[in-house]
Amino acid sequence: MSKFKYEKLFQFGKDNTKYIKLDSKPFKIKKIDDKEILVITKDVIENLTKEAFYNISHFLRPDHLNQISKIFKDKEASDNDKYVALTLLKNANVAAGGILPMCQDTGTAIVLGKKGSGIWTNFDDEEIISKGIWSSFKENNLRYSQLAPISMFEEVNTKTNLPAQIDIISTTGSEYNFLFVAKGGGSANKTFFYQATPSVIRTKGILKFLEPLIKNIGTAACPPYHLGIVIGGTSGEMNMKTLKLATCKYLDNIPKTGNSSGRAFRDVGMEKEILEMTKKYGIGAQFGGKYFCHDVRVIRLPRHGASLPISIGVSCGADRQLKAKITKKGIFIEKLEKNPSIYLPKIPIKELSSNSVKINLNQPMKKICKILSGLTIKTRVILSGTLIVARDMAHGKIKEKIDSNLKMPDYFKNHPIYYAGPAKTPKGHVTGSFGPTTAGRMDSYVDLFQKHGGSKIMLAKGNRSKQVTDSCKKYGGFYLGSIGGPGAELAQNNIKDVECIEYPELGMEAIWKIHVENFPAFIVIDDKGNDFFQSFGINN
């Protein structure tokens, strides 16, 4: 008969995180049965949360910035890899000014708390954490992205960025540890769960199983990625929670081997194999190359004998998370890089832009299309002129007009359509962070709109479905891929004027008219039916 033996599923090693101490008053200590209890007040939790979400909206971890910088030293990196890397570093420098957030999608607020038994809070922790999130989004130039369902089909923006995802776990000790995450919709949408058969793991066919699934992530979530893969789990929800932590590097210091009790471990060997596999895709950092991923984390979990849950997910170029903790010594928050300029390469921008084609958008649509028709896919273009900004809800409104036998607005026919939605505009600025959103969500509208003479040129991020390629070939349209990730850089240096022209009640989902200068993009789909991503076998 077996004896009872307990082991923690996640066995953490030493925390090597570098923290900085925040100013605070000494904590009150109470004694209960000779045990010291640390009393935490509401203002401590609220202010820590508020500070955390401000920080992760503007600053990045040094390791992440160093990984971007290393791309310039790699002789095998493509020019497009380097161009994207330079753009992301320039964006990090703009965001570090503390005014424009690094991405216009300032994300869903996610908080994991591990509350020691020696911590006492005489209030609802989730409520006070939520208040800190509310304060941070209210007082800073962050976007409200959460929609509340009024009915199954009617939604309204909460205008607070609440509710948040908050999980608090009870544990031992006298510390209150936190992980704060801002998760944008683009990268969250590239989270996938599969119930594989156990034969996948028994035959060691796991790499063949994973290869097409990883490739199909595509570029809509702004690579280079931090890729996470979790194999196993006592339930589907356990597997998926683990995935979130893996992409945040939260599980980096768990054991590298398993044991007979079922502890979780990192398979470092498989991480290296999968990273090499992604380099060979040729997708690279969005527009061809080797840097589809910065790194990979593979976590192996115990499982039921009849099940093999597998999940795949990413953290994107806006790698927004940090740790924090409250101890008897004070309040500590992870040290992020406040001076990302030290990672900028000594490389002239002209060296990476020599093959770009400048296009004036303030001319008839037929002329712009004729210029694009003479270029090949993957050509880098530099755009100046007028763009119309419209995303999900705006596309729905235009479709309602067509379905009601009303005329499509001329602005949808006369100008390229940029899929985006801005963050709040800071005082003294033309706009808030204003990078592209994922193109694939608008795919179902393209054929109808192009049939009516609109959406001839579309600008967004990520790969698209075959129906868009077919429509562009049929109606003479184009899809241009914008670099995903540099919302702050575009707002400060490329977008010169912004005007709301219809549906202001939709907030950031309204239709905008903007003037851009030297806005970089790549030809992804042309009027001949060519699709840059088709050669990689990516399915949207």
Buried (B, 14 or more C-beta within 10 A) or exposed (E): EEEEEEEEBBBEEEEEBEBEEBEBEEBEEEEEEEEEBBEBBBEBBBBBBBBBBBBBBBBBBBEBBEBBBBBBEBEEBBBBBBBBBBBBBBBBBBBBEBBBBBBBBBBBBBBBBBBBEBBBBEEEBBEBBBBBBBBBBBEBBBBBBBEEEEEEEEEEBBEBBBBBEBEBEEBEEBBBBBBBBBBBBBBBBBBBBBEBEEEBBEEEEBEEBBBEEBBBBBBBBBBBBBBBBBBBBBEBEBBBBBBBBBBBBBBBBBBEEBEEEBBBBBBEEBBEBBBEBBBEBEBBBBBBBBBBBBBBBBBBBBBEEEBBBBBBBBBBBBBBBBBBBBBEEBBBBBBBBEEBEEBBBEEEEEEBBEEBBEBEBEEEBEEBBEBBEEBEBBBBBBBBBBBBBBBBBBBBBBBEBBEEEEEBBEBBBBBBBBBBBBBBBBEEBBBBBBBBBBBBBBBEBBBBBBBBBBBBBBBBBBBBBEEBBBBBBEBBBBBBBBBBBBBBBBBBBBBEEBEEBBBEEBBBBBBBBBBBEEBBBBBBBBBEBBBBBBEBEBEB
